Amino acid sequence: MAQVLRRASFQALDQLVQRALDTGVDFVIFAGDVYDGADRSLRAQLRLREALERLARRGVECFLAHGNHDPLPSWQRGLELPEGVHRFPSEVSSFEIQRRGRTVAQVHGISYRRRDETESLLPLFPRRPGPPFAIGVLHANVGGLKGHDNYAPCTLDELRSLGFDYWALGHVHHRQVLERGQPWVVYPGFVQGRSVREPGPGGCYRVEVDRQGTARLYFERLDVVTWVEEQIDVSGLDATDRLLDLALERREALRRTAVRKTGSEELAHRPAVLRLRLTGRSPLHGSLVRGDLPAQLLEALRDGEEERPDFVWTESLELHTRPPVDRSARRQQEDFIGELLRAGHRLRQREDAAAEIRRRLGQRPEARLVEDALDQLDDEEILALLDDAEALALDHLEP
């Protein structure tokens, strides 16, 4: 399984190349974060160059932008790119796509000259470059998306104002279409997820543009191994075997749906790595958080998976269970736990509950250690911290 995971990114890249050749695309855009510059992996760069050579030999032009994970200086010196591969420098460069003697598209893009590109790069792009179909290649955080470093920040309105037809974006590793036409603004996401932080299908977008300049997008799935997060509600469960049954059912359901087409168009199962999140109030809570039950469950879920080509490997169990306590009744008792629960209840009743929690947390001396993480939480997530705190207190205080 370790070998499958190590090879997955390279195999997904190979599948991207083959899909591009099979569908007869005119050119391919790589919008940055193609490899990890911090690793200085010559192997990864050689495999990328090999993939680019396969495309170039078949007349498929390639456009390569460098982002924060793979800024320009991270490329190995002396490693030349094939003819037909255009690398964007640290200023905006423009290329024309010609077919049968006429220009059918323009591609404008820029690369990061350093990892931390904190200023907007949009002022460097031309205004209203079309016709014909104008594409901008930009590695950026559009609209200050949470959970992502705010590199080359810009807004949707700023992208719209430049008059491009399509923005091919990098940096955010989760697939999303921010604008559908006039212009298209698209994050294709990852080709192959590398951890549970990149769950779900990976691939690329194939874009077809007609003579009127109307674009249609088709998602092409390319990942070799899928990372998945699943949730199981254990509310009321008091039997270990029933919990194991639920987990096994979820594992097998994932195996049945993890299907892909091979090169011969036969169906094959796509291996998966699964993280299970256990939630809800259960008498099993104490055994889960203090005993060896999680280790036993993981052993049972993993048993035999390493021998299967369609493995579903349970990577971990996340415990978000709660003790089976009637908080409403417990609040009525005149003791320390009752007062603690009443304090939390009073806080929840406030209209500004989330703001008050933020204020109180900010007064703590250790707040500076977690302020960046707290800033990324919305009000609902902040209020959930109160639930977590009460459950933790009950777990330690309630006999």
C-alpha atoms as a printed R data frame, in Angstrom:
    type eleno elety resid chain resno       x      y       z
1   ATOM     1    CA   MET     A     1   0.000  0.000   0.000
2   ATOM     2    CA   ALA     A     2   2.872  2.364   0.745
3   ATOM     3    CA   GLN     A     3   4.171  1.766  -2.783
4   ATOM     4    CA   VAL     A     4   0.737  2.510  -4.244
5   ATOM     5    CA   LEU     A     5   0.591  5.789  -2.323
6   ATOM     6    CA   ARG     A     6   4.135  6.775  -3.288
7   ATOM     7    CA   ARG     A     7   3.425  6.150  -6.976
8   ATOM     8    CA   ALA     A     8  -0.055  7.692  -7.005
9   ATOM     9    CA   SER     A     9   0.945 11.270  -7.895
10  ATOM    10    CA   PHE     A    10   3.130 10.130 -10.785
11  ATOM    11    CA   GLN     A    11   0.446  7.762 -12.077
12  ATOM    12    CA   ALA     A    12  -2.171 10.509 -11.902
13  ATOM    13    CA   LEU     A    13   0.143 12.759 -13.927
14  ATOM    14    CA   ASP     A    14   0.553  9.968 -16.489
15  ATOM    15    CA   GLN     A    15  -3.222  9.620 -16.678
16  ATOM    16    CA   LEU     A    16  -3.568 13.364 -17.230
17  ATOM    17    CA   VAL     A    17  -1.162 13.167 -20.174
18  ATOM    18    CA   GLN     A    18  -2.937 10.158 -21.663
19  ATOM    19    CA   ARG     A    19  -6.366 11.771 -21.236
20  ATOM    20    CA   ALA     A    20  -5.089 14.931 -22.948
21  ATOM    21    CA   LEU     A    21  -3.803 12.884 -25.879
22  ATOM    22    CA   ASP     A    22  -6.925 10.706 -26.095
23  ATOM    23    CA   THR     A    23  -9.278 13.700 -26.148
24  ATOM    24    CA   GLY     A    24  -7.149 15.713 -28.589
25  ATOM    25    CA   VAL     A    25  -6.755 18.901 -26.576
26  ATOM    26    CA   ASP     A    26  -4.877 21.822 -28.121
27  ATOM    27    CA   PHE     A    27  -2.897 22.762 -25.029
28  ATOM    28    CA   VAL     A    28  -2.560 22.049 -21.309
29  ATOM    29    CA   ILE     A    29  -2.212 24.605 -18.503
30  ATOM    30    CA   PHE     A    30  -0.450 23.879 -15.205
31  ATOM    31    CA   ALA     A    31  -1.307 26.686 -12.777
32  ATOM    32    CA   GLY     A    32   1.356 26.070 -10.123
33  ATOM    33    CA   ASP     A    33   2.016 23.811  -7.109
34  ATOM    34    CA   VAL     A    34   2.953 21.037  -9.507
35  ATOM    35    CA   TYR     A    35   5.693 19.807  -7.157
36  ATOM    36    CA   ASP     A    36   7.029 20.733  -3.719
37  ATOM    37    CA   GLY     A    37  10.007 23.018  -4.126
38  ATOM    38    CA   ALA     A    38  10.920 22.595  -0.464
39  ATOM    39    CA   ASP     A    39  11.755 18.938  -1.164
40  ATOM    40    CA   ARG     A    40  14.038 19.846  -4.079
41  ATOM    41    CA   SER     A    41  12.893 16.557  -5.595
42  ATOM    42    CA   LEU     A    42  14.843 15.944  -8.778
43  ATOM    43    CA   ARG     A    43  12.736 12.820  -9.340
44  ATOM    44    CA   ALA     A    44   9.513 14.829  -9.346
45  ATOM    45    CA   GLN     A    45  10.920 17.416 -11.739
46  ATOM    46    CA   LEU     A    46  12.262 14.732 -14.064
47  ATOM    47    CA   ARG     A    47   8.862 13.013 -14.125
48  ATOM    48    CA   LEU     A    48   7.186 16.346 -14.869
49  ATOM    49    CA   ARG     A    49   9.593 17.014 -17.735
50  ATOM    50    CA   GLU     A    50   8.968 13.509 -19.070
51  ATOM    51    CA   ALA     A    51   5.210 14.148 -19.032
52  ATOM    52    CA   LEU     A    52   5.661 17.476 -20.774
53  ATOM    53    CA   GLU     A    53   7.844 15.789 -23.433
54  ATOM    54    CA   ARG     A    54   5.104 13.243 -24.162
55  ATOM    55    CA   LEU     A    55   2.641 16.054 -24.767
56  ATOM    56    CA   ALA     A    56   5.050 18.182 -26.785
57  ATOM    57    CA   ARG     A    57   5.987 15.269 -29.071
58  ATOM    58    CA   ARG     A    58   2.319 14.982 -30.039
59  ATOM    59    CA   GLY     A    59   2.008 18.698 -30.753
60  ATOM    60    CA   VAL     A    60   0.231 19.602 -27.511
61  ATOM    61    CA   GLU     A    61   1.596 22.898 -26.203
62  ATOM    62    CA   CYS     A    62   1.984 23.287 -22.431
63  ATOM    63    CA   PHE     A    63   1.924 26.395 -20.255
64  ATOM    64    CA   LEU     A    64   3.568 26.170 -16.855
65  ATOM    65    CA   ALA     A    65   3.162 28.667 -14.012
66  ATOM    66    CA   HIS     A    66   5.063 28.386 -10.734
67  ATOM    67    CA   GLY     A    67   3.287 29.043  -7.422
68  ATOM    68    CA   ASN     A    68   4.171 29.146  -3.749
69  ATOM    69    CA   HIS     A    69   5.025 25.431  -3.489
70  ATOM    70    CA   ASP     A    70   7.201 25.496  -6.611
71  ATOM    71    CA   PRO     A    71   8.491 29.078  -7.100
72  ATOM    72    CA   LEU     A    72  10.830 29.718 -10.023
73  ATOM    73    CA   PRO     A    73  14.112 29.318  -8.054
74  ATOM    74    CA   SER     A    74  13.084 25.796  -6.979
75  ATOM    75    CA   TRP     A    75  13.523 24.416 -10.510
76  ATOM    76    CA   GLN     A    76  16.779 22.487 -10.912
77  ATOM    77    CA   ARG     A    77  19.403 24.428 -12.809
78  ATOM    78    CA   GLY     A    78  20.396 22.830 -16.078
79  ATOM    79    CA   LEU     A    79  17.108 20.932 -16.392
80  ATOM    80    CA   GLU     A    80  15.778 22.179 -19.705
81  ATOM    81    CA   LEU     A    81  12.135 22.103 -20.678
82  ATOM    82    CA   PRO     A    82  11.099 20.576 -24.014
83  ATOM    83    CA   GLU     A    83  10.317 22.733 -27.020
84  ATOM    84    CA   GLY     A    84   6.619 23.543 -27.006
85  ATOM    85    CA   VAL     A    85   6.531 24.036 -23.230
86  ATOM    86    CA   HIS     A    86   6.156 27.665 -22.191
87  ATOM    87    CA   ARG     A    87   7.175 28.612 -18.672
88  ATOM    88    CA   PHE     A    88   5.800 31.911 -17.412
89  ATOM    89    CA   PRO     A    89   8.511 34.174 -15.937
90  ATOM    90    CA   SER     A    90   8.066 36.484 -12.937
91  ATOM    91    CA   GLU     A    91   6.361 39.081 -15.106
92  ATOM    92    CA   VAL     A    92   3.256 38.541 -17.204
93  ATOM    93    CA   SER     A    93   4.002 36.901 -20.537
94  ATOM    94    CA   SER     A    94   1.546 36.363 -23.372
95  ATOM    95    CA   PHE     A    95   1.313 33.630 -25.999
96  ATOM    96    CA   GLU     A    96  -0.942 33.125 -28.993
97  ATOM    97    CA   ILE     A    97  -2.450 29.757 -29.922
98  ATOM    98    CA   GLN     A    98  -2.524 29.409 -33.690
99  ATOM    99    CA   ARG     A    99  -4.524 26.858 -35.653
100 ATOM   100    CA   ARG     A   100  -4.648 26.772 -39.472
101 ATOM   101    CA   GLY     A   101  -2.964 30.139 -39.692
102 ATOM   102    CA   ARG     A   102  -5.267 32.007 -37.341
103 ATOM   103    CA   THR     A   103  -5.093 32.922 -33.675
104 ATOM   104    CA   VAL     A   104  -7.740 31.033 -31.723
105 ATOM   105    CA   ALA     A   105  -6.711 31.927 -28.162
106 ATOM   106    CA   GLN     A   106  -4.354 34.009 -26.061
107 ATOM   107    CA   VAL     A   107  -2.743 32.751 -22.844
108 ATOM   108    CA   HIS     A   108  -1.397 35.283 -20.335
109 ATOM   109    CA   GLY     A   109   0.318 34.194 -17.131
110 ATOM   110    CA   ILE     A   110   2.919 34.820 -14.450
111 ATOM   111    CA   SER     A   111   5.028 32.751 -12.030
112 ATOM   112    CA   TYR     A   112   6.092 33.390  -8.439
113 ATOM   113    CA   ARG     A   113   9.680 34.571  -8.116
114 ATOM   114    CA   ARG     A   114   9.546 33.667  -4.418
115 ATOM   115    CA   ARG     A   115   7.374 31.529  -2.172
116 ATOM   116    CA   ASP     A   116   5.659 34.348  -0.264
117 ATOM   117    CA   GLU     A   117   4.033 36.445  -2.989
118 ATOM   118    CA   THR     A   118   1.935 38.689  -0.751
119 ATOM   119    CA   GLU     A   119   1.086 41.469  -3.233
120 ATOM   120    CA   SER     A   120  -1.580 41.283  -5.922
121 ATOM   121    CA   LEU     A   121  -0.242 40.349  -9.352
122 ATOM   122    CA   LEU     A   122  -3.331 41.500 -11.248
123 ATOM   123    CA   PRO     A   123  -1.971 45.007 -12.022
124 ATOM   124    CA   LEU     A   124   0.637 43.300 -14.219
125 ATOM   125    CA   PHE     A   125  -1.996 41.727 -16.493
126 ATOM   126    CA   PRO     A   126  -3.282 43.509 -19.637
127 ATOM   127    CA   ARG     A   127  -6.826 44.897 -19.688
128 ATOM   128    CA   ARG     A   128  -9.387 43.504 -22.151
129 ATOM   129    CA   PRO     A   129  -6.895 41.446 -24.200
130 ATOM   130    CA   GLY     A   130  -9.472 39.684 -26.427
131 ATOM   131    CA   PRO     A   131 -10.687 38.711 -28.915
132 ATOM   132    CA   PRO     A   132 -10.057 35.856 -29.475
133 ATOM   133    CA   PHE     A   133 -10.567 33.746 -26.335
134 ATOM   134    CA   ALA     A   134  -8.356 35.234 -23.597
135 ATOM   135    CA   ILE     A   135  -7.076 33.062 -20.739
136 ATOM   136    CA   GLY     A   136  -5.341 34.285 -17.589
137 ATOM   137    CA   VAL     A   137  -3.146 31.910 -15.581
138 ATOM   138    CA   LEU     A   138  -2.821 33.045 -11.988
139 ATOM   139    CA   HIS     A   139  -1.749 31.423  -8.721
140 ATOM   140    CA   ALA     A   140  -3.726 33.348  -6.136
141 ATOM   141    CA   ASN     A   141  -6.174 33.439  -3.261
142 ATOM   142    CA   VAL     A   142  -9.326 34.919  -4.763
143 ATOM   143    CA   GLY     A   143 -11.676 36.539  -2.275
144 ATOM   144    CA   GLY     A   144  -9.598 35.663   0.796
145 ATOM   145    CA   LEU     A   145 -10.658 32.006   0.906
146 ATOM   146    CA   LYS     A   146 -10.237 30.675   4.439
147 ATOM   147    CA   GLY     A   147  -7.706 27.977   5.175
148 ATOM   148    CA   HIS     A   148  -5.305 29.147   2.465
149 ATOM   149    CA   ASP     A   149  -2.377 31.557   2.689
150 ATOM   150    CA   ASN     A   150  -3.351 34.910   1.236
151 ATOM   151    CA   TYR     A   151  -0.824 34.854  -1.610
152 ATOM   152    CA   ALA     A   152  -1.274 37.192  -4.602
153 ATOM   153    CA   PRO     A   153  -4.656 38.267  -3.172
154 ATOM   154    CA   CYS     A   154  -7.387 39.572  -5.455
155 ATOM   155    CA   THR     A   155 -11.181 39.663  -5.724
156 ATOM   156    CA   LEU     A   156 -13.709 38.334  -8.199
157 ATOM   157    CA   ASP     A   157 -14.646 41.878  -9.170
158 ATOM   158    CA   GLU     A   158 -11.019 42.611 -10.015
159 ATOM   159    CA   LEU     A   159 -10.824 39.499 -12.191
160 ATOM   160    CA   ARG     A   160 -14.064 40.446 -13.953
161 ATOM   161    CA   SER     A   161 -12.817 43.966 -14.644
162 ATOM   162    CA   LEU     A   162  -9.885 42.832 -16.792
163 ATOM   163    CA   GLY     A   163 -12.113 41.448 -19.559
164 ATOM   164    CA   PHE     A   164 -10.672 37.932 -19.794
165 ATOM   165    CA   ASP     A   165 -12.801 34.975 -20.863
166 ATOM   166    CA   TYR     A   166 -11.283 32.391 -18.523
167 ATOM   167    CA   TRP     A   167  -9.108 32.460 -15.402
168 ATOM   168    CA   ALA     A   168  -7.140 29.247 -14.817
169 ATOM   169    CA   LEU     A   169  -6.289 29.448 -11.130
170 ATOM   170    CA   GLY     A   170  -3.850 27.676  -8.859
171 ATOM   171    CA   HIS     A   171  -3.132 27.694  -5.090
172 ATOM   172    CA   VAL     A   172  -6.429 26.388  -3.669
173 ATOM   173    CA   HIS     A   173  -6.188 22.606  -3.806
174 ATOM   174    CA   HIS     A   174  -9.939 22.009  -3.707
175 ATOM   175    CA   ARG     A   175 -11.891 22.035  -6.955
176 ATOM   176    CA   GLN     A   176 -14.358 24.892  -7.290
177 ATOM   177    CA   VAL     A   177 -15.817 27.140  -9.957
178 ATOM   178    CA   LEU     A   178 -16.063 30.665  -8.568
179 ATOM   179    CA   GLU     A   179 -17.683 32.190 -11.663
180 ATOM   180    CA   ARG     A   180 -19.513 30.534 -14.551
181 ATOM   181    CA   GLY     A   181 -18.874 32.591 -17.660
182 ATOM   182    CA   GLN     A   182 -18.031 36.220 -18.343
183 ATOM   183    CA   PRO     A   183 -15.458 35.214 -17.185
184 ATOM   184    CA   TRP     A   184 -15.012 31.636 -16.040
185 ATOM   185    CA   VAL     A   185 -13.013 31.610 -12.792
186 ATOM   186    CA   VAL     A   186 -11.881 28.078 -11.994
187 ATOM   187    CA   TYR     A   187  -9.764 26.250  -9.443
188 ATOM   188    CA   PRO     A   188  -9.271 22.706 -10.854
189 ATOM   189    CA   GLY     A   189  -8.028 21.434  -7.476
190 ATOM   190    CA   PHE     A   190  -5.534 18.609  -7.079
191 ATOM   191    CA   VAL     A   191  -4.891 15.838  -9.579
192 ATOM   192    CA   GLN     A   192  -4.023 13.377  -6.805
193 ATOM   193    CA   GLY     A   193  -4.792 13.959  -3.141
194 ATOM   194    CA   ARG     A   194  -1.756 13.429  -0.917
195 ATOM   195    CA   SER     A   195  -3.379 13.383   2.520
196 ATOM   196    CA   VAL     A   196  -6.750 13.489   4.227
197 ATOM   197    CA   ARG     A   197  -6.556 17.278   3.885
198 ATOM   198    CA   GLU     A   198  -7.215 16.702   0.160
199 ATOM   199    CA   PRO     A   199 -10.264 14.427   0.200
200 ATOM   200    CA   GLY     A   200 -12.546 13.420  -2.627
201 ATOM   201    CA   PRO     A   201 -12.070 13.042  -6.383
202 ATOM   202    CA   GLY     A   202  -8.996 14.591  -7.991
203 ATOM   203    CA   GLY     A   203  -8.530 15.495 -11.617
204 ATOM   204    CA   CYS     A   204  -8.581 18.360 -14.083
205 ATOM   205    CA   TYR     A   205 -11.012 20.345 -16.187
206 ATOM   206    CA   ARG     A   206 -11.232 19.811 -19.923
207 ATOM   207    CA   VAL     A   207 -12.529 22.996 -21.510
208 ATOM   208    CA   GLU     A   208 -14.192 23.091 -24.910
209 ATOM   209    CA   VAL     A   209 -14.681 26.464 -26.606
210 ATOM   210    CA   ASP     A   210 -16.895 26.880 -29.683
211 ATOM   211    CA   ARG     A   211 -16.525 29.409 -32.492
212 ATOM   212    CA   GLN     A   212 -18.706 31.890 -30.621
213 ATOM   213    CA   GLY     A   213 -16.360 31.794 -27.627
214 ATOM   214    CA   THR     A   214 -18.739 29.824 -25.398
215 ATOM   215    CA   ALA     A   215 -16.886 27.523 -23.025
216 ATOM   216    CA   ARG     A   216 -18.067 24.214 -21.578
217 ATOM   217    CA   LEU     A   217 -16.287 22.494 -18.720
218 ATOM   218    CA   TYR     A   218 -15.944 18.747 -18.155
219 ATOM   219    CA   PHE     A   219 -14.325 17.349 -15.048
220 ATOM   220    CA   GLU     A   220 -11.883 14.539 -15.852
221 ATOM   221    CA   ARG     A   221 -11.216 12.334 -12.834
222 ATOM   222    CA   LEU     A   222  -7.584 11.217 -12.634
223 ATOM   223    CA   ASP     A   223  -6.760 10.270  -9.039
224 ATOM   224    CA   VAL     A   224  -5.369  6.803  -8.369
225 ATOM   225    CA   VAL     A   225  -6.093  6.700  -4.624
226 ATOM   226    CA   THR     A   226  -8.929  8.622  -2.987
227 ATOM   227    CA   TRP     A   227  -8.769 10.136   0.498
228 ATOM   228    CA   VAL     A   228 -12.128 10.083   2.247
229 ATOM   229    CA   GLU     A   229 -13.579 11.393   5.505
230 ATOM   230    CA   GLU     A   230 -16.727  9.696   6.790
231 ATOM   231    CA   GLN     A   231 -18.819 10.343   9.895
232 ATOM   232    CA   ILE     A   232 -20.592  7.774  12.064
233 ATOM   233    CA   ASP     A   233 -23.137  8.851  14.662
234 ATOM   234    CA   VAL     A   234 -22.773  6.545  17.672
235 ATOM   235    CA   SER     A   235 -25.597  8.131  19.677
236 ATOM   236    CA   GLY     A   236 -27.097  5.573  22.023
237 ATOM   237    CA   LEU     A   237 -24.718  2.783  21.032
238 ATOM   238    CA   ASP     A   238 -23.658  0.684  24.001
239 ATOM   239    CA   ALA     A   239 -22.239 -2.376  22.203
240 ATOM   240    CA   THR     A   240 -18.770 -2.536  20.699
241 ATOM   241    CA   ASP     A   241 -19.782 -5.102  18.078
242 ATOM   242    CA   ARG     A   242 -22.529 -2.811  16.762
243 ATOM   243    CA   LEU     A   243 -20.036  0.047  16.414
244 ATOM   244    CA   LEU     A   244 -17.674 -2.248  14.525
245 ATOM   245    CA   ASP     A   245 -20.529 -3.372  12.267
246 ATOM   246    CA   LEU     A   246 -21.332  0.244  11.404
247 ATOM   247    CA   ALA     A   247 -17.690  0.981  10.617
248 ATOM   248    CA   LEU     A   248 -17.353 -2.136   8.439
249 ATOM   249    CA   GLU     A   249 -20.568 -1.251   6.588
250 ATOM   250    CA   ARG     A   250 -19.182  2.218   5.850
251 ATOM   251    CA   ARG     A   251 -15.880  0.749   4.664
252 ATOM   252    CA   GLU     A   252 -17.574 -1.700   2.302
253 ATOM   253    CA   ALA     A   253 -19.953  0.945   0.946
254 ATOM   254    CA   LEU     A   254 -16.928  3.064   0.071
255 ATOM   255    CA   ARG     A   255 -15.254  0.103  -1.633
256 ATOM   256    CA   ARG     A   256 -18.343 -0.507  -3.791
257 ATOM   257    CA   THR     A   257 -18.492  3.094  -4.979
258 ATOM   258    CA   ALA     A   258 -14.740  3.550  -5.567
259 ATOM   259    CA   VAL     A   259 -14.905  2.523  -9.212
260 ATOM   260    CA   ARG     A   260 -12.909  3.892 -12.123
261 ATOM   261    CA   LYS     A   261 -12.334  3.102 -15.783
262 ATOM   262    CA   THR     A   262  -9.008  1.579 -16.779
263 ATOM   263    CA   GLY     A   263  -7.263  2.166 -20.076
264 ATOM   264    CA   SER     A   264  -9.204 -0.707 -21.612
265 ATOM   265    CA   GLU     A   265 -12.481  0.799 -20.385
266 ATOM   266    CA   GLU     A   266 -12.955 -2.083 -17.955
267 ATOM   267    CA   LEU     A   267 -14.153 -1.206 -14.487
268 ATOM   268    CA   ALA     A   268 -11.639 -1.375 -11.663
269 ATOM   269    CA   HIS     A   269 -11.777 -0.360  -8.034
270 ATOM   270    CA   ARG     A   270  -9.912  2.726  -6.910
271 ATOM   271    CA   PRO     A   271  -8.141  2.181  -3.552
272 ATOM   272    CA   ALA     A   272  -9.053  4.574  -0.765
273 ATOM   273    CA   VAL     A   273  -7.673  5.857   2.522
274 ATOM   274    CA   LEU     A   274 -10.429  6.434   5.055
275 ATOM   275    CA   ARG     A   275 -10.631  8.602   8.147
276 ATOM   276    CA   LEU     A   276 -13.651  7.868  10.332
277 ATOM   277    CA   ARG     A   277 -15.087 10.549  12.584
278 ATOM   278    CA   LEU     A   278 -17.182  9.226  15.482
279 ATOM   279    CA   THR     A   279 -19.781 11.641  16.860
280 ATOM   280    CA   GLY     A   280 -22.742 11.613  19.223
281 ATOM   281    CA   ARG     A   281 -23.468 10.707  22.847
282 ATOM   282    CA   SER     A   282 -22.821  7.106  23.715
283 ATOM   283    CA   PRO     A   283 -22.105  4.896  26.726
284 ATOM   284    CA   LEU     A   284 -19.023  3.848  24.723
285 ATOM   285    CA   HIS     A   285 -17.555  7.349  25.065
286 ATOM   286    CA   GLY     A   286 -15.425  6.517  28.102
287 ATOM   287    CA   SER     A   287 -13.954  3.392  26.475
288 ATOM   288    CA   LEU     A   288 -13.220  5.348  23.323
289 ATOM   289    CA   VAL     A   289 -11.372  8.231  24.963
290 ATOM   290    CA   ARG     A   290  -9.667  6.384  27.827
291 ATOM   291    CA   GLY     A   291  -9.404  2.731  26.813
292 ATOM   292    CA   ASP     A   292  -7.858  0.784  23.949
293 ATOM   293    CA   LEU     A   293 -11.108  0.409  22.019
294 ATOM   294    CA   PRO     A   294 -10.005  2.712  19.151
295 ATOM   295    CA   ALA     A   295  -6.853  0.630  18.611
296 ATOM   296    CA   GLN     A   296  -8.904 -2.561  18.562
297 ATOM   297    CA   LEU     A   297 -11.363 -1.099  16.075
298 ATOM   298    CA   LEU     A   298  -8.559  0.058  13.789
299 ATOM   299    CA   GLU     A   299  -6.972 -3.395  13.888
300 ATOM   300    CA   ALA     A   300 -10.264 -5.023  12.897
301 ATOM   301    CA   LEU     A   301 -10.933 -2.503  10.105
302 ATOM   302    CA   ARG     A   302  -7.440 -2.885   8.649
303 ATOM   303    CA   ASP     A   303  -7.320 -6.661   8.816
304 ATOM   304    CA   GLY     A   304  -6.565 -8.084   5.363
305 ATOM   305    CA   GLU     A   305  -6.683 -4.743   3.546
306 ATOM   306    CA   GLU     A   306  -2.970 -4.697   2.714
307 ATOM   307    CA   GLU     A   307  -3.530 -7.811   0.568
308 ATOM   308    CA   ARG     A   308  -6.224 -6.257  -1.618
309 ATOM   309    CA   PRO     A   309  -5.636 -4.152  -4.773
310 ATOM   310    CA   ASP     A   310  -8.919 -2.356  -3.960
311 ATOM   311    CA   PHE     A   311  -7.918 -1.662  -0.357
312 ATOM   312    CA   VAL     A   312  -9.814  0.737   1.874
313 ATOM   313    CA   TRP     A   313  -7.271  1.546   4.565
314 ATOM   314    CA   THR     A   314  -8.692  3.126   7.705
315 ATOM   315    CA   GLU     A   315  -6.085  5.755   8.443
316 ATOM   316    CA   SER     A   316  -7.460  6.872  11.823
317 ATOM   317    CA   LEU     A   317 -10.477  7.300  14.047
318 ATOM   318    CA   GLU     A   318 -11.315 10.862  15.095
319 ATOM   319    CA   LEU     A   319 -13.181 10.908  18.388
320 ATOM   320    CA   HIS     A   320 -15.864 13.577  18.714
321 ATOM   321    CA   THR     A   321 -18.187 11.575  20.925
322 ATOM   322    CA   ARG     A   322 -19.858 12.852  24.085
323 ATOM   323    CA   PRO     A   323 -20.659 11.179  27.397
324 ATOM   324    CA   PRO     A   324 -24.311 10.115  27.795
325 ATOM   325    CA   VAL     A   325 -25.246 12.986  30.103
326 ATOM   326    CA   ASP     A   326 -28.590 14.785  30.135
327 ATOM   327    CA   ARG     A   327 -27.090 18.270  30.289
328 ATOM   328    CA   SER     A   328 -30.466 19.909  30.823
329 ATOM   329    CA   ALA     A   329 -31.103 17.818  33.950
330 ATOM   330    CA   ARG     A   330 -27.491 18.048  35.089
331 ATOM   331    CA   ARG     A   331 -27.634 21.860  34.961
332 ATOM   332    CA   GLN     A   332 -30.244 21.815  37.721
333 ATOM   333    CA   GLN     A   333 -27.927 20.233  40.291
334 ATOM   334    CA   GLU     A   334 -26.310 22.584  42.801
335 ATOM   335    CA   ASP     A   335 -22.695 21.538  42.483
336 ATOM   336    CA   PHE     A   336 -19.607 22.561  40.550
337 ATOM   337    CA   ILE     A   337 -20.574 20.681  37.358
338 ATOM   338    CA   GLY     A   338 -24.076 22.148  37.473
339 ATOM   339    CA   GLU     A   339 -22.683 25.674  37.803
340 ATOM   340    CA   LEU     A   340 -20.248 25.041  34.947
341 ATOM   341    CA   LEU     A   341 -23.102 23.914  32.667
342 ATOM   342    CA   ARG     A   342 -25.276 26.852  33.728
343 ATOM   343    CA   ALA     A   343 -22.459 29.250  32.836
344 ATOM   344    CA   GLY     A   344 -22.194 27.694  29.378
345 ATOM   345    CA   HIS     A   345 -25.976 27.833  28.965
346 ATOM   346    CA   ARG     A   346 -26.071 31.523  29.879
347 ATOM   347    CA   LEU     A   347 -23.348 32.231  27.360
348 ATOM   348    CA   ARG     A   348 -25.249 30.432  24.572
349 ATOM   349    CA   GLN     A   349 -28.347 32.558  25.218
350 ATOM   350    CA   ARG     A   350 -26.517 35.780  24.410
351 ATOM   351    CA   GLU     A   351 -27.127 37.279  20.980
352 ATOM   352    CA   ASP     A   352 -23.415 37.989  20.723
353 ATOM   353    CA   ALA     A   353 -22.338 34.570  22.037
354 ATOM   354    CA   ALA     A   354 -19.696 33.936  19.358
355 ATOM   355    CA   ALA     A   355 -18.245 37.429  19.739
356 ATOM   356    CA   GLU     A   356 -18.141 37.041  23.515
357 ATOM   357    CA   ILE     A   357 -16.304 33.714  23.240
358 ATOM   358    CA   ARG     A   358 -13.784 35.341  20.912
359 ATOM   359    CA   ARG     A   359 -13.335 38.206  23.387
360 ATOM   360    CA   ARG     A   360 -12.793 35.886  26.337
361 ATOM   361    CA   LEU     A   361 -10.384 33.682  24.426
362 ATOM   362    CA   GLY     A   362  -8.481 36.757  23.313
363 ATOM   363    CA   GLN     A   363  -7.898 37.725  26.940
364 ATOM   364    CA   ARG     A   364  -6.088 34.473  27.651
365 ATOM   365    CA   PRO     A   365  -2.270 34.778  27.715
366 ATOM   366    CA   GLU     A   366  -1.922 31.735  25.450
367 ATOM   367    CA   ALA     A   367  -4.275 33.222  22.819
368 ATOM   368    CA   ARG     A   368  -1.358 34.461  20.721
369 ATOM   369    CA   LEU     A   369  -0.357 30.845  20.087
370 ATOM   370    CA   VAL     A   370  -3.650 30.007  18.370
371 ATOM   371    CA   GLU     A   371  -4.929 33.364  17.115
372 ATOM   372    CA   ASP     A   372  -4.334 32.503  13.451
373 ATOM   373    CA   ALA     A   373  -6.375 29.305  13.809
374 ATOM   374    CA   LEU     A   374  -9.145 31.127  15.692
375 ATOM   375    CA   ASP     A   375  -9.351 33.802  12.989
376 ATOM   376    CA   GLN     A   376 -10.198 31.102  10.454
377 ATOM   377    CA   LEU     A   377 -13.197 29.795  12.446
378 ATOM   378    CA   ASP     A   378 -16.685 31.060  11.647
379 ATOM   379    CA   ASP     A   379 -19.266 31.758  14.376
380 ATOM   380    CA   GLU     A   380 -20.747 28.257  14.213
381 ATOM   381    CA   GLU     A   381 -17.314 26.710  14.695
382 ATOM   382    CA   ILE     A   382 -16.582 29.074  17.594
383 ATOM   383    CA   LEU     A   383 -19.810 28.024  19.319
384 ATOM   384    CA   ALA     A   384 -18.877 24.387  18.747
385 ATOM   385    CA   LEU     A   385 -15.788 25.012  20.875
386 ATOM   386    CA   LEU     A   386 -18.118 25.587  23.813
387 ATOM   387    CA   ASP     A   387 -19.692 22.149  23.249
388 ATOM   388    CA   ASP     A   388 -16.224 20.617  23.090
389 ATOM   389    CA   ALA     A   389 -15.161 22.364  26.308
390 ATOM   390    CA   GLU     A   390 -18.258 21.180  28.188
391 ATOM   391    CA   ALA     A   391 -17.825 17.605  26.946
392 ATOM   392    CA   LEU     A   392 -14.155 17.634  27.974
393 ATOM   393    CA   ALA     A   393 -15.072 18.977  31.417
394 ATOM   394    CA   LEU     A   394 -17.790 16.360  31.850
395 ATOM   395    CA   ASP     A   395 -15.456 13.606  30.766
396 ATOM   396    CA   HIS     A   396 -12.939 14.575  33.448
397 ATOM   397    CA   LEU     A   397 -15.306 15.639  36.246
398 ATOM   398    CA   GLU     A   398 -18.361 13.446  36.000
399 ATOM   399    CA   PRO     A   399 -17.900 10.086  37.804
